[in-house]
Amino acid sequence: MRIGELSRRTGVPTRLLRYYEEQDLLHPERAQNGYRDYGDSAVQDVQQIRGLLDSGLTTEMIRTILPYLSGPEEILLPSVCLTPETAALLSGHIDRIQSRIDCLARNRDRLRAYLAAVSGTSAVFER
């Protein structure tokens, strides 16, 4: 499929798809006319890249672990391929994600408490 079709199927702008290629995250074939030609697996690859970017990983980190991803829910990284540097990067990222989760949970609980406290006086905040 061409880049426009991949963009439509993933919702990712063609500009970002080209950027992923520049960052060595996507590897399309080239047709004789020079157009990019993506296989069907590129849809899942782009979804995987987007998910990892959304979780806060850098393209450098993604480039390191992407060859070992088998799907959106599973990472198969043989232990011989996990360098101490990569392990430290991933561990630090996990800690940052957990901190964000904890902060979001605290804010959620505070907002719920606030809504419960004011729900008897104002219907504006009710859903």
N, C-alpha and C positions, 0 to 999 in steps of 0.2 A: 504494500500500500504506500501511497505517497504521503508526504508530510502533512498535507491538508487533511487527508482522511484520518491520520493518526491524531491530529489536533481535534477533529470533530469527535472521534471515539473516546478521547480522554478528557476533553475540556481544557487542555493545556495549549496555550497559544504557540504558534509555529516558532515565534522568536525564542521561547523558552526551550522548545525541542532542539533548536539549533544550538542553544547555549549548553544543553545537556550533552550534545555531541562534542562541542568544544571542550567540555570538562571531562571527556572520555567516559561518560556514563551511558551513552547510547552509541550503537555501532551499526548504522544502516549500510546496506549494500548500495552500490551506485549502478544505475541503469546505464546503458550505452549513451544515452543523451545527457548523462550527468545528474539526473534527478535522484534524490534519495529514494531508496526502496526498503520499507520496513516490513518485517515479517509479522505475523499475527501475535507473536509473543511480545512484541514491542509495546502493546497495550498494557499488558501486565507489568512490564518493566517500568513504564512511565508511571503507572499507579504506585508501584513500589518506591520509585524515586520520590514521588510527591509525598507519600506517607512519611518517608524518612526525613525529607526536608521539613515537612510540617511538624515533625517531632523535635526539630531543632538541630539535626545533624548537618554538618557542613558537606559541601560537595566532595571535599578531600576525604572525609570520613566515609562517605557513601561509596566513593571510588574504591576504597580499601576493602569494604565488606561486600559490595554488590556482586562480585563473582560467586559468592557463596550463598546467595539468597535463592531459595527454591520457590518462594511464593510470598504473598503478603503476610502470612501468619507464621512463617517458619524461616529460621536462619540456620543454614548448615555450614558452619565454619570449622573445618578440621583443626584440631588443637595444634597441629604442627604449623598451621598458617597464621595462628593468632600470636602476633609479636607482643612483647611486653608494652611497647608503645601503643599499639592498637587497643590492647586490653585496658590500659590506663585511660585512653581517650573515651572508650565506651563506658568504663566505670564512672568517670567524671560526668559523662552525659547522663547516665542513669541517675546519678545523685542530683543533677540539676532538674531533671524531669520530676523526680520525687519531691523536690522542694517546691516546684510549681504546683504539683498536685496538692500538696499540703496547704499551700497558700490559697489555692482555689477552694479547697474544702472549708477552710476557716472562713473565707469570705462568703461562701454559700450559706454556712451555718449562721453567720451574723445577719445576712440579709433575710433568712427565714425567720430568725428571732425578731428582727425589726418588723417584718410584715405581720407576724403573729401579734406583736405588741400594738400595732396601729390598725389592725384589720377591723376592729370594732368601731373605729372612728372615721375611717376613710376607705371607700370602695375603690378609689383610684388605683391602689396597689394590688388589688385582687386580680387573679387571672381566671 
